[in-house]
Amino acid sequence: MTMNLRRIVFFIAFLSIISSTNVVYAQCAMCKATVEKGESPKASLQQRARGLNNGILYMMVVPYLLAGLIGFLWYKSSKKERERKNEIQRIIRRKMSSMQGGQNI
């Protein structure tokens, strides 16, 4: 991918993220309305708010865990591939050095 194409893709992704912020604000308003709604005692409102906060934290953690898992698996895969390439290079070097050593005798 050329550098200009990467910039264009990044710019489009950035604009799509920025344009979707209205949805995020709507969710915050919904949470606020849920906490404020109802005619229950103050302790019950605090429990409801605590439950919503825990739910928000739970929803925030899941994408980060998934991204971390994908990153870890990608790292392990690339490490195995790198080790395999290094082993092939070692074998080729040994064969080449033995072939060169045999010719000099």
Summary of the structure (lengths in Angstrom):
residues: 105
radius of gyration: 28.2
end to end distance: 49.8
largest distance: 97.6
contacts: 201
relative contact order: 0.04
helix: 91%
strand: 0%
